[in-house]
Amino acid sequence: AISRATNIVIELKTTLNLENGGVVASELDRLYEFSISELLDANSQKSIEKIRSVRAVISQINEAWTQISPARGDG
């Protein structure tokens, strides 16, 4: 499951447009890099705390995307 999560975050990272994405893309890149590192460490150290830290980061990103989603009907 950790390998699958790592692959998902890597895929998210590769879709960023760092040239045109400005500060948002740069910050997402930083968060994704942190998440990948934590997941790799979690796998080797068998650390649930590292998994929880990644889950918190990804949950915050997901919540932000949900709030700005055009599906909300106000955009």
PDB file of N, CA, C and O in Angstrom:
ATOM      1  N   ALA A   1       0.823  -1.196   0.000  1.00  0.00           N
ATOM      2  CA  ALA A   1       0.000   0.000   0.000  1.00  0.00           C
ATOM      3  C   ALA A   1       0.871   1.266   0.000  1.00  0.00           C
ATOM      4  O   ALA A   1       0.522   2.267  -0.625  1.00  0.00           O
ATOM      5  N   ILE A   2       2.000   1.208   0.703  1.00  0.00           N
ATOM      6  CA  ILE A   2       2.893   2.375   0.733  1.00  0.00           C
ATOM      7  C   ILE A   2       3.487   2.620  -0.650  1.00  0.00           C
ATOM      8  O   ILE A   2       3.609   3.767  -1.080  1.00  0.00           O
ATOM      9  N   SER A   3       3.853   1.554  -1.343  1.00  0.00           N
ATOM     10  CA  SER A   3       4.403   1.708  -2.699  1.00  0.00           C
ATOM     11  C   SER A   3       3.362   2.309  -3.642  1.00  0.00           C
ATOM     12  O   SER A   3       3.682   3.155  -4.476  1.00  0.00           O
ATOM     13  N   ARG A   4       2.129   1.868  -3.502  1.00  0.00           N
ATOM     14  CA  ARG A   4       1.051   2.413  -4.342  1.00  0.00           C
ATOM     15  C   ARG A   4       0.847   3.900  -4.046  1.00  0.00           C
ATOM     16  O   ARG A   4       0.705   4.705  -4.966  1.00  0.00           O
ATOM     17  N   ALA A   5       0.834   4.259  -2.766  1.00  0.00           N
ATOM     18  CA  ALA A   5       0.677   5.662  -2.385  1.00  0.00           C
ATOM     19  C   ALA A   5       1.843   6.497  -2.910  1.00  0.00           C
ATOM     20  O   ALA A   5       1.646   7.609  -3.400  1.00  0.00           O
ATOM     21  N   THR A   6       3.044   5.960  -2.806  1.00  0.00           N
ATOM     22  CA  THR A   6       4.224   6.669  -3.315  1.00  0.00           C
ATOM     23  C   THR A   6       4.093   6.907  -4.812  1.00  0.00           C
ATOM     24  O   THR A   6       4.379   8.002  -5.296  1.00  0.00           O
ATOM     25  N   ASN A   7       3.665   5.895  -5.539  1.00  0.00           N
ATOM     26  CA  ASN A   7       3.494   6.039  -6.993  1.00  0.00           C
ATOM     27  C   ASN A   7       2.443   7.084  -7.341  1.00  0.00           C
ATOM     28  O   ASN A   7       2.601   7.822  -8.313  1.00  0.00           O
ATOM     29  N   ILE A   8       1.389   7.152  -6.567  1.00  0.00           N
ATOM     30  CA  ILE A   8       0.347   8.156  -6.807  1.00  0.00           C
ATOM     31  C   ILE A   8       0.907   9.559  -6.595  1.00  0.00           C
ATOM     32  O   ILE A   8       0.663  10.453  -7.406  1.00  0.00           O
ATOM     33  N   VAL A   9       1.651   9.756  -5.522  1.00  0.00           N
ATOM     34  CA  VAL A   9       2.222  11.078  -5.250  1.00  0.00           C
ATOM     35  C   VAL A   9       3.253  11.440  -6.318  1.00  0.00           C
ATOM     36  O   VAL A   9       3.330  12.594  -6.739  1.00  0.00           O
ATOM     37  N   ILE A  10       4.040  10.466  -6.753  1.00  0.00           N
ATOM     38  CA  ILE A  10       5.000  10.722  -7.845  1.00  0.00           C
ATOM     39  C   ILE A  10       4.260  11.167  -9.100  1.00  0.00           C
ATOM     40  O   ILE A  10       4.702  12.089  -9.785  1.00  0.00           O
ATOM     41  N   GLU A  11       3.157  10.532  -9.401  1.00  0.00           N
ATOM     42  CA  GLU A  11       2.364  10.912 -10.575  1.00  0.00           C
ATOM     43  C   GLU A  11       1.818  12.330 -10.430  1.00  0.00           C
ATOM     44  O   GLU A  11       1.849  13.106 -11.385  1.00  0.00           O
ATOM     45  N   LEU A  12       1.326  12.669  -9.257  1.00  0.00           N
ATOM     46  CA  LEU A  12       0.852  14.037  -9.014  1.00  0.00           C
ATOM     47  C   LEU A  12       1.985  15.046  -9.229  1.00  0.00           C
ATOM     48  O   LEU A  12       1.789  16.102  -9.830  1.00  0.00           O
ATOM     49  N   LYS A  13       3.168  14.700  -8.727  1.00  0.00           N
ATOM     50  CA  LYS A  13       4.333  15.585  -8.854  1.00  0.00           C
ATOM     51  C   LYS A  13       4.716  15.780 -10.314  1.00  0.00           C
ATOM     52  O   LYS A  13       5.067  16.889 -10.718  1.00  0.00           O
ATOM     53  N   THR A  14       4.654  14.725 -11.103  1.00  0.00           N
ATOM     54  CA  THR A  14       5.063  14.833 -12.506  1.00  0.00           C
ATOM     55  C   THR A  14       4.090  15.645 -13.355  1.00  0.00           C
ATOM     56  O   THR A  14       4.445  16.092 -14.445  1.00  0.00           O
ATOM     57  N   THR A  15       2.866  15.839 -12.865  1.00  0.00           N
ATOM     58  CA  THR A  15       1.890  16.617 -13.639  1.00  0.00           C
ATOM     59  C   THR A  15       1.999  18.116 -13.402  1.00  0.00           C
ATOM     60  O   THR A  15       1.339  18.899 -14.085  1.00  0.00           O
ATOM     61  N   LEU A  16       2.822  18.524 -12.446  1.00  0.00           N
ATOM     62  CA  LEU A  16       2.969  19.955 -12.153  1.00  0.00           C
ATOM     63  C   LEU A  16       3.684  20.673 -13.291  1.00  0.00           C
ATOM     64  O   LEU A  16       4.630  20.150 -13.880  1.00  0.00           O
ATOM     65  N   ASN A  17       3.219  21.863 -13.582  1.00  0.00           N
ATOM     66  CA  ASN A  17       3.875  22.721 -14.562  1.00  0.00           C
ATOM     67  C   ASN A  17       4.637  23.792 -13.781  1.00  0.00           C
ATOM     68  O   ASN A  17       4.100  24.852 -13.458  1.00  0.00           O
ATOM     69  N   LEU A  18       5.895  23.487 -13.487  1.00  0.00           N
ATOM     70  CA  LEU A  18       6.689  24.383 -12.651  1.00  0.00           C
ATOM     71  C   LEU A  18       7.047  25.687 -13.357  1.00  0.00           C
ATOM     72  O   LEU A  18       7.295  26.696 -12.697  1.00  0.00           O
ATOM     73  N   GLU A  19       7.078  25.679 -14.688  1.00  0.00           N
ATOM     74  CA  GLU A  19       7.402  26.902 -15.432  1.00  0.00           C
ATOM     75  C   GLU A  19       6.277  27.923 -15.359  1.00  0.00           C
ATOM     76  O   GLU A  19       6.526  29.117 -15.198  1.00  0.00           O
ATOM     77  N   ASN A  20       5.047  27.457 -15.476  1.00  0.00           N
ATOM     78  CA  ASN A  20       3.911  28.372 -15.536  1.00  0.00           C
ATOM     79  C   ASN A  20       3.025  28.344 -14.303  1.00  0.00           C
ATOM     80  O   ASN A  20       2.085  29.132 -14.197  1.00  0.00           O
ATOM     81  N   GLY A  21       3.309  27.458 -13.383  1.00  0.00           N
ATOM     82  CA  GLY A  21       2.430  27.281 -12.232  1.00  0.00           C
ATOM     83  C   GLY A  21       2.678  28.224 -11.081  1.00  0.00           C
ATOM     84  O   GLY A  21       1.900  28.260 -10.128  1.00  0.00           O
ATOM     85  N   GLY A  22       3.745  28.983 -11.154  1.00  0.00           N
ATOM     86  CA  GLY A  22       4.024  29.966 -10.124  1.00  0.00           C
ATOM     87  C   GLY A  22       4.249  29.356  -8.751  1.00  0.00           C
ATOM     88  O   GLY A  22       4.744  28.238  -8.613  1.00  0.00           O
ATOM     89  N   VAL A  23       3.873  30.126  -7.746  1.00  0.00           N
ATOM     90  CA  VAL A  23       4.089  29.739  -6.360  1.00  0.00           C
ATOM     91  C   VAL A  23       3.295  28.476  -5.997  1.00  0.00           C
ATOM     92  O   VAL A  23       3.775  27.633  -5.239  1.00  0.00           O
ATOM     93  N   VAL A  24       2.094  28.354  -6.537  1.00  0.00           N
ATOM     94  CA  VAL A  24       1.260  27.198  -6.213  1.00  0.00           C
ATOM     95  C   VAL A  24       1.950  25.913  -6.648  1.00  0.00           C
ATOM     96  O   VAL A  24       2.047  24.969  -5.864  1.00  0.00           O
ATOM     97  N   ALA A  25       2.428  25.864  -7.879  1.00  0.00           N
ATOM     98  CA  ALA A  25       3.107  24.669  -8.372  1.00  0.00           C
ATOM     99  C   ALA A  25       4.376  24.400  -7.574  1.00  0.00           C
ATOM    100  O   ALA A  25       4.688  23.251  -7.262  1.00  0.00           O
ATOM    101  N   SER A  26       5.094  25.442  -7.250  1.00  0.00           N
ATOM    102  CA  SER A  26       6.323  25.291  -6.478  1.00  0.00           C
ATOM    103  C   SER A  26       6.055  24.718  -5.092  1.00  0.00           C
ATOM    104  O   SER A  26       6.771  23.829  -4.630  1.00  0.00           O
ATOM    105  N   GLU A  27       5.028  25.225  -4.436  1.00  0.00           N
ATOM    106  CA  GLU A  27       4.676  24.730  -3.103  1.00  0.00           C
ATOM    107  C   GLU A  27       4.137  23.302  -3.161  1.00  0.00           C
ATOM    108  O   GLU A  27       4.455  22.485  -2.297  1.00  0.00           O
ATOM    109  N   LEU A  28       3.326  22.999  -4.172  1.00  0.00           N
ATOM    110  CA  LEU A  28       2.850  21.622  -4.328  1.00  0.00           C
ATOM    111  C   LEU A  28       4.019  20.675  -4.571  1.00  0.00           C
ATOM    112  O   LEU A  28       4.051  19.568  -4.034  1.00  0.00           O
ATOM    113  N   ASP A  29       4.973  21.110  -5.378  1.00  0.00           N
ATOM    114  CA  ASP A  29       6.162  20.301  -5.639  1.00  0.00           C
ATOM    115  C   ASP A  29       6.893  20.001  -4.333  1.00  0.00           C
ATOM    116  O   ASP A  29       7.314  18.870  -4.092  1.00  0.00           O
ATOM    117  N   ARG A  30       7.033  21.007  -3.511  1.00  0.00           N
ATOM    118  CA  ARG A  30       7.706  20.848  -2.223  1.00  0.00           C
ATOM    119  C   ARG A  30       6.941  19.868  -1.323  1.00  0.00           C
ATOM    120  O   ARG A  30       7.544  19.008  -0.681  1.00  0.00           O
ATOM    121  N   LEU A  31       5.628  20.004  -1.283  1.00  0.00           N
ATOM    122  CA  LEU A  31       4.810  19.107  -0.465  1.00  0.00           C
ATOM    123  C   LEU A  31       4.831  17.670  -0.989  1.00  0.00           C
ATOM    124  O   LEU A  31       4.886  16.720  -0.208  1.00  0.00           O
ATOM    125  N   TYR A  32       4.787  17.517  -2.304  1.00  0.00           N
ATOM    126  CA  TYR A  32       4.850  16.180  -2.884  1.00  0.00           C
ATOM    127  C   TYR A  32       6.208  15.543  -2.624  1.00  0.00           C
ATOM    128  O   TYR A  32       6.289  14.349  -2.333  1.00  0.00           O
ATOM    129  N   GLU A  33       7.276  16.330  -2.728  1.00  0.00           N
ATOM    130  CA  GLU A  33       8.622  15.810  -2.456  1.00  0.00           C
ATOM    131  C   GLU A  33       8.728  15.355  -1.000  1.00  0.00           C
ATOM    132  O   GLU A  33       9.274  14.288  -0.718  1.00  0.00           O
ATOM    133  N   PHE A  34       8.211  16.157  -0.086  1.00  0.00           N
ATOM    134  CA  PHE A  34       8.170  15.779   1.326  1.00  0.00           C
ATOM    135  C   PHE A  34       7.396  14.479   1.506  1.00  0.00           C
ATOM    136  O   PHE A  34       7.845  13.578   2.215  1.00  0.00           O
ATOM    137  N   SER A  35       6.247  14.383   0.874  1.00  0.00           N
ATOM    138  CA  SER A  35       5.399  13.201   1.009  1.00  0.00           C
ATOM    139  C   SER A  35       6.096  11.950   0.490  1.00  0.00           C
ATOM    140  O   SER A  35       6.036  10.895   1.122  1.00  0.00           O
ATOM    141  N   ILE A  36       6.749  12.063  -0.646  1.00  0.00           N
ATOM    142  CA  ILE A  36       7.476  10.923  -1.209  1.00  0.00           C
ATOM    143  C   ILE A  36       8.579  10.483  -0.249  1.00  0.00           C
ATOM    144  O   ILE A  36       8.739   9.293   0.022  1.00  0.00           O
ATOM    145  N   SER A  37       9.325  11.438   0.255  1.00  0.00           N
ATOM    146  CA  SER A  37      10.405  11.127   1.190  1.00  0.00           C
ATOM    147  C   SER A  37       9.872  10.449   2.446  1.00  0.00           C
ATOM    148  O   SER A  37      10.438   9.460   2.912  1.00  0.00           O
ATOM    149  N   GLU A  38       8.794  10.977   2.988  1.00  0.00           N
ATOM    150  CA  GLU A  38       8.198  10.397   4.196  1.00  0.00           C
ATOM    151  C   GLU A  38       7.680   8.981   3.935  1.00  0.00           C
ATOM    152  O   GLU A  38       7.836   8.098   4.779  1.00  0.00           O
ATOM    153  N   LEU A  39       7.071   8.763   2.780  1.00  0.00           N
ATOM    154  CA  LEU A  39       6.561   7.431   2.462  1.00  0.00           C
ATOM    155  C   LEU A  39       7.698   6.427   2.301  1.00  0.00           C
ATOM    156  O   LEU A  39       7.589   5.286   2.749  1.00  0.00           O
ATOM    157  N   LEU A  40       8.771   6.843   1.670  1.00  0.00           N
ATOM    158  CA  LEU A  40       9.926   5.950   1.532  1.00  0.00           C
ATOM    159  C   LEU A  40      10.508   5.617   2.900  1.00  0.00           C
ATOM    160  O   LEU A  40      10.849   4.466   3.173  1.00  0.00           O
ATOM    161  N   ASP A  41      10.618   6.629   3.757  1.00  0.00           N
ATOM    162  CA  ASP A  41      11.103   6.397   5.121  1.00  0.00           C
ATOM    163  C   ASP A  41      10.131   5.506   5.899  1.00  0.00           C
ATOM    164  O   ASP A  41      10.555   4.611   6.630  1.00  0.00           O
ATOM    165  N   ALA A  42       8.846   5.748   5.741  1.00  0.00           N
ATOM    166  CA  ALA A  42       7.837   4.947   6.442  1.00  0.00           C
ATOM    167  C   ALA A  42       7.959   3.477   6.060  1.00  0.00           C
ATOM    168  O   ALA A  42       7.822   2.586   6.899  1.00  0.00           O
ATOM    169  N   ASN A  43       8.215   3.246   4.794  1.00  0.00           N
ATOM    170  CA  ASN A  43       8.341   1.873   4.319  1.00  0.00           C
ATOM    171  C   ASN A  43       9.570   1.192   4.922  1.00  0.00           C
ATOM    172  O   ASN A  43       9.492   0.050   5.373  1.00  0.00           O
ATOM    173  N   SER A  44      10.679   1.883   4.928  1.00  0.00           N
ATOM    174  CA  SER A  44      11.909   1.266   5.437  1.00  0.00           C
ATOM    175  C   SER A  44      11.933   1.190   6.961  1.00  0.00           C
ATOM    176  O   SER A  44      12.517   0.267   7.529  1.00  0.00           O
ATOM    177  N   GLN A  45      11.303   2.152   7.619  1.00  0.00           N
ATOM    178  CA  GLN A  45      11.318   2.196   9.087  1.00  0.00           C
ATOM    179  C   GLN A  45      10.056   1.596   9.722  1.00  0.00           C
ATOM    180  O   GLN A  45       9.958   1.488  10.944  1.00  0.00           O
ATOM    181  N   LYS A  46       9.110   1.215   8.887  1.00  0.00           N
ATOM    182  CA  LYS A  46       7.817   0.708   9.377  1.00  0.00           C
ATOM    183  C   LYS A  46       7.183   1.704  10.342  1.00  0.00           C
ATOM    184  O   LYS A  46       6.752   1.347  11.438  1.00  0.00           O
ATOM    185  N   SER A  47       7.138   2.970   9.903  1.00  0.00           N
ATOM    186  CA  SER A  47       6.674   4.061  10.753  1.00  0.00           C
ATOM    187  C   SER A  47       5.266   4.516  10.386  1.00  0.00           C
ATOM    188  O   SER A  47       5.043   5.083   9.316  1.00  0.00           O
ATOM    189  N   ILE A  48       4.335   4.264  11.273  1.00  0.00           N
ATOM    190  CA  ILE A  48       2.964   4.726  11.074  1.00  0.00           C
ATOM    191  C   ILE A  48       2.872   6.243  11.195  1.00  0.00           C
ATOM    192  O   ILE A  48       2.019   6.858  10.555  1.00  0.00           O
ATOM    193  N   GLU A  49       3.730   6.854  12.002  1.00  0.00           N
ATOM    194  CA  GLU A  49       3.723   8.306  12.168  1.00  0.00           C
ATOM    195  C   GLU A  49       4.052   9.023  10.861  1.00  0.00           C
ATOM    196  O   GLU A  49       3.456  10.055  10.552  1.00  0.00           O
ATOM    197  N   LYS A  50       4.985   8.487  10.103  1.00  0.00           N
ATOM    198  CA  LYS A  50       5.335   9.105   8.819  1.00  0.00           C
ATOM    199  C   LYS A  50       4.168   8.981   7.837  1.00  0.00           C
ATOM    200  O   LYS A  50       3.912   9.888   7.045  1.00  0.00           O
ATOM    201  N   ILE A  51       3.480   7.872   7.899  1.00  0.00           N
ATOM    202  CA  ILE A  51       2.304   7.695   7.041  1.00  0.00           C
ATOM    203  C   ILE A  51       1.226   8.697   7.436  1.00  0.00           C
ATOM    204  O   ILE A  51       0.573   9.284   6.573  1.00  0.00           O
ATOM    205  N   ARG A  52       1.041   8.890   8.719  1.00  0.00           N
ATOM    206  CA  ARG A  52       0.054   9.865   9.195  1.00  0.00           C
ATOM    207  C   ARG A  52       0.408  11.286   8.760  1.00  0.00           C
ATOM    208  O   ARG A  52      -0.480  12.071   8.427  1.00  0.00           O
ATOM    209  N   SER A  53       1.694  11.619   8.762  1.00  0.00           N
ATOM    210  CA  SER A  53       2.089  12.969   8.343  1.00  0.00           C
ATOM    211  C   SER A  53       1.788  13.189   6.867  1.00  0.00           C
ATOM    212  O   SER A  53       1.357  14.272   6.470  1.00  0.00           O
ATOM    213  N   VAL A  54       2.015  12.165   6.059  1.00  0.00           N
ATOM    214  CA  VAL A  54       1.705  12.276   4.632  1.00  0.00           C
ATOM    215  C   VAL A  54       0.194  12.362   4.427  1.00  0.00           C
ATOM    216  O   VAL A  54      -0.291  13.150   3.615  1.00  0.00           O
ATOM    217  N   ARG A  55      -0.523  11.559   5.159  1.00  0.00           N
ATOM    218  CA  ARG A  55      -1.982  11.594   5.046  1.00  0.00           C
ATOM    219  C   ARG A  55      -2.524  12.981   5.364  1.00  0.00           C
ATOM    220  O   ARG A  55      -3.440  13.459   4.695  1.00  0.00           O
ATOM    221  N   ALA A  56      -1.967  13.625   6.373  1.00  0.00           N
ATOM    222  CA  ALA A  56      -2.405  14.974   6.744  1.00  0.00           C
ATOM    223  C   ALA A  56      -2.122  15.965   5.620  1.00  0.00           C
ATOM    224  O   ALA A  56      -2.971  16.798   5.301  1.00  0.00           O
ATOM    225  N   VAL A  57      -0.945  15.883   5.020  1.00  0.00           N
ATOM    226  CA  VAL A  57      -0.575  16.796   3.925  1.00  0.00           C
ATOM    227  C   VAL A  57      -1.494  16.589   2.732  1.00  0.00           C
ATOM    228  O   VAL A  57      -2.041  17.550   2.190  1.00  0.00           O
ATOM    229  N   ILE A  58      -1.663  15.349   2.328  1.00  0.00           N
ATOM    230  CA  ILE A  58      -2.490  15.050   1.150  1.00  0.00           C
ATOM    231  C   ILE A  58      -3.948  15.402   1.412  1.00  0.00           C
ATOM    232  O   ILE A  58      -4.645  15.860   0.507  1.00  0.00           O
ATOM    233  N   SER A  59      -4.412  15.197   2.627  1.00  0.00           N
ATOM    234  CA  SER A  59      -5.798  15.564   2.972  1.00  0.00           C
ATOM    235  C   SER A  59      -6.012  17.067   2.853  1.00  0.00           C
ATOM    236  O   SER A  59      -7.053  17.510   2.368  1.00  0.00           O
ATOM    237  N   GLN A  60      -5.037  17.851   3.292  1.00  0.00           N
ATOM    238  CA  GLN A  60      -5.138  19.311   3.178  1.00  0.00           C
ATOM    239  C   GLN A  60      -5.142  19.747   1.714  1.00  0.00           C
ATOM    240  O   GLN A  60      -5.894  20.645   1.336  1.00  0.00           O
ATOM    241  N   ILE A  61      -4.317  19.124   0.903  1.00  0.00           N
ATOM    242  CA  ILE A  61      -4.297  19.448  -0.532  1.00  0.00           C
ATOM    243  C   ILE A  61      -5.641  19.092  -1.149  1.00  0.00           C
ATOM    244  O   ILE A  61      -6.203  19.872  -1.919  1.00  0.00           O
ATOM    245  N   ASN A  62      -6.154  17.923  -0.815  1.00  0.00           N
ATOM    246  CA  ASN A  62      -7.445  17.490  -1.344  1.00  0.00           C
ATOM    247  C   ASN A  62      -8.556  18.449  -0.937  1.00  0.00           C
ATOM    248  O   ASN A  62      -9.408  18.803  -1.752  1.00  0.00           O
ATOM    249  N   GLU A  63      -8.544  18.865   0.321  1.00  0.00           N
ATOM    250  CA  GLU A  63      -9.565  19.798   0.796  1.00  0.00           C
ATOM    251  C   GLU A  63      -9.489  21.125   0.047  1.00  0.00           C
ATOM    252  O   GLU A  63     -10.515  21.703  -0.310  1.00  0.00           O
ATOM    253  N   ALA A  64      -8.284  21.598  -0.187  1.00  0.00           N
ATOM    254  CA  ALA A  64      -8.119  22.854  -0.933  1.00  0.00           C
ATOM    255  C   ALA A  64      -8.670  22.723  -2.350  1.00  0.00           C
ATOM    256  O   ALA A  64      -9.365  23.616  -2.837  1.00  0.00           O
ATOM    257  N   TRP A  65      -8.359  21.609  -3.009  1.00  0.00           N
ATOM    258  CA  TRP A  65      -8.884  21.404  -4.370  1.00  0.00           C
ATOM    259  C   TRP A  65     -10.403  21.309  -4.348  1.00  0.00           C
ATOM    260  O   TRP A  65     -11.070  21.824  -5.246  1.00  0.00           O
ATOM    261  N   THR A  66     -10.943  20.668  -3.350  1.00  0.00           N
ATOM    262  CA  THR A  66     -12.397  20.537  -3.239  1.00  0.00           C
ATOM    263  C   THR A  66     -13.055  21.906  -3.077  1.00  0.00           C
ATOM    264  O   THR A  66     -14.111  22.165  -3.654  1.00  0.00           O
ATOM    265  N   GLN A  67     -12.436  22.767  -2.301  1.00  0.00           N
ATOM    266  CA  GLN A  67     -12.995  24.098  -2.067  1.00  0.00           C
ATOM    267  C   GLN A  67     -12.969  24.977  -3.324  1.00  0.00           C
ATOM    268  O   GLN A  67     -13.841  25.828  -3.499  1.00  0.00           O
ATOM    269  N   ILE A  68     -11.990  24.779  -4.186  1.00  0.00           N
ATOM    270  CA  ILE A  68     -11.913  25.618  -5.394  1.00  0.00           C
ATOM    271  C   ILE A  68     -12.506  24.943  -6.618  1.00  0.00           C
ATOM    272  O   ILE A  68     -12.480  25.511  -7.710  1.00  0.00           O
ATOM    273  N   SER A  69     -13.031  23.761  -6.455  1.00  0.00           N
ATOM    274  CA  SER A  69     -13.575  22.981  -7.566  1.00  0.00           C
ATOM    275  C   SER A  69     -14.765  23.699  -8.211  1.00  0.00           C
ATOM    276  O   SER A  69     -15.639  24.213  -7.513  1.00  0.00           O
ATOM    277  N   PRO A  70     -14.792  23.730  -9.556  1.00  0.00           N
ATOM    278  CA  PRO A  70     -15.942  24.332 -10.248  1.00  0.00           C
ATOM    279  C   PRO A  70     -17.229  23.552  -9.996  1.00  0.00           C
ATOM    280  O   PRO A  70     -18.318  24.081 -10.219  1.00  0.00           O
ATOM    281  N   ALA A  71     -17.128  22.329  -9.545  1.00  0.00           N
ATOM    282  CA  ALA A  71     -18.315  21.504  -9.281  1.00  0.00           C
ATOM    283  C   ALA A  71     -19.140  22.068  -8.120  1.00  0.00           C
ATOM    284  O   ALA A  71     -20.289  21.672  -7.927  1.00  0.00           O
ATOM    285  N   ARG A  72     -18.561  22.986  -7.351  1.00  0.00           N
ATOM    286  CA  ARG A  72     -19.302  23.584  -6.234  1.00  0.00           C
ATOM    287  C   ARG A  72     -20.431  24.475  -6.735  1.00  0.00           C
ATOM    288  O   ARG A  72     -21.351  24.791  -5.980  1.00  0.00           O
ATOM    289  N   GLY A  73     -20.372  24.881  -7.996  1.00  0.00           N
ATOM    290  CA  GLY A  73     -21.438  25.679  -8.559  1.00  0.00           C
ATOM    291  C   GLY A  73     -21.246  27.171  -8.450  1.00  0.00           C
ATOM    292  O   GLY A  73     -22.093  27.933  -8.917  1.00  0.00           O
ATOM    293  N   ASP A  74     -20.159  27.612  -7.850  1.00  0.00           N
ATOM    294  CA  ASP A  74     -19.952  29.069  -7.726  1.00  0.00           C
ATOM    295  C   ASP A  74     -18.763  29.536  -8.564  1.00  0.00           C
ATOM    296  O   ASP A  74     -18.255  30.636  -8.350  1.00  0.00           O
ATOM    297  N   GLY A  75     -18.328  28.744  -9.482  1.00  0.00           N
ATOM    298  CA  GLY A  75     -17.188  29.126 -10.292  1.00  0.00           C
ATOM    299  C   GLY A  75     -17.424  28.758 -11.673  1.00  0.00           C
ATOM    300  O   GLY A  75     -16.573  28.997 -12.530  1.00  0.00           O
TER     301      GLY A  75
END
